[in-house]
Amino acid sequence: MLCRRFLAGVILCVAANFAVAQDPTKVEPKHYKLQFENERVQVVGVHYGPHEKSEMHEHPGGVSVSVTGGHLRFTDQNGKVTEVYAKAGEARWFPPFKHKVENLGDEPYNGVYIGIKSKPAAHASNAKQDSAPNFEQIAEILADHAQSVGKR
């Protein structure tokens, strides 16, 4: 019985460490900064200096909004490479996937990633809806990110 509990504890710790290890704000705090999070979304500021690379990490499926333009290389967990030419102000949907990123450009790349963690319940109460950021909060998050980008 003691052996089973110990084994269950070890498995739980390994699983928790693996899950946290993939979070870009934990694995790559130089490139990803948490701006807002609740049970449904994670808003992350993204910054890559010229020619900087990341370690393998993952995001939930979501929308990436480019604050600046850039030329990026994504390499997924299977080694598949995709190059993206991002334009300032452009928004793109990305499904959840593990990947590494490299800024191929001579200029910094900045963006915001809005990851969708879960779907809201069809019968969600007003209290649940109040936990989502409102327009003013989103505008403030984006303005703060743009201001911090200007200081880099």
N, C-alpha and C positions, 0 to 999 in steps of 0.2 A: 504494500500500500504506500509506504514512504517513497519507494522507488518511482511509482507512478506519479506521485505529486511532484517529486523532484524533476522528472522528465517533462511533465506538463509545464512546470515553471520555466525550464530551460527553453522549451519550444516557444512559449509565450514571449520570453525575453528576446529570443532571436528574431521572431516575427515582428515584434515592436521595433527593434533596432533596424531591421531591413526596411520597414515602412518609413521610418523617420529618415533613414540614410538616403532615400530617393528624393525627398522633398527638396526642391531647389533652394529654398530659403535657408535650409540647414546645410546642404552639401556645398552650395555655391553662394554664400552670403555676400561675396564680392560683386556678384552679377545680379542677384535677386534679392529684393527687399520687400517684405510683407507690408502692404499698405492698409489692407482691411480684410477681415475674415469673419464669417459666421458659418452656420451649419449648411448653407447652400452655395456660397461662393468664396473664392480666395482671389484677392486683387493684389498683384505682385508687380512692383516696378522692376524694369529690366535695364541693365546697363552693361555694355561690352565696349571696352576700349579698343583701339585699332589692333587687329590681329590677335585679340584675346580668345582663349578657348575655355570651355567648361568641361567638367567631369560628367559622367553619365548621371542623368537624373530624369524625373518624370513630372508631368503636370496632369491634372485631370483635363478632360476635353474642355475647350473653351475658346475664347476670342483673344487674339493678339492685336493690339493697336500700336502701330509704329508712330512714335513721336518724331523720330528722325528717319531718314532713308538709310539703307544699308544693304550690303551684300553678305549674306549669311550662308554657312554650310551646316546642314543638319545631318548627323550620322546616327541612324537608329541602332537598337541593340543587336540587330542582325548584320550590321555593316552597310546597310543601304544608305547611299549618300544622295541628298537633295539640296540643291542650291536655290536660294530664294533672293530675289531682288525686291526689297521692301521699299515702298514710297512713304514719305511722311504723311500721316493722316490716314493711311490705309488700314483697314481691319480685315483680318483673316480668321477663319474657323480652323482649329486644329483638333483632331480626335485625340484621346488620351494615348500617349506613347512615351517610351523611354528613348532618350537621345542625348547626344553631345552637340554643342553648338560652337562654331568658330566664326568670328567676325573677319571676313576676308578683306574688308576695306581699310583704307588709311584714315578714316574718321570714326569717332565713336558711334555706336548704335544705341538708341534709347527707345524703350517701348513700355507698354503696360499689358500684362496678361491677366485676363479675367477668367479664372478656372471655375467651371460648374461642378460643384461637389455632389449635389443631389437635386432631384426634382422636388418642388414644393408639393405638398399633399393637396389634392383637389378640394378638401374641406378645411384648409388652413384658416386659423382664426386671425383676427386683426392683430393680436399680440405677436403672432409669428411674422406677419407681414411688416410690422413695425421694426423687426430686427434687420431687415434689409436696408442698405444705404439708400437715402433719398437722393434726388437730383443734386441738391446743394452739397451733400457729402461726397458724391462722385466727382462733382466739379472741383471741390476742394482737394480731393486725393490727386486728381490729374494736375491741378495747378501746383500743388506741393511737389509732385514728381518733376514737372517741367522746371520748377525753380531749382530743385536740387541738381538737375541735369546741367543747368546753366553754371553751377558752381564747380563742376568737375573739370 
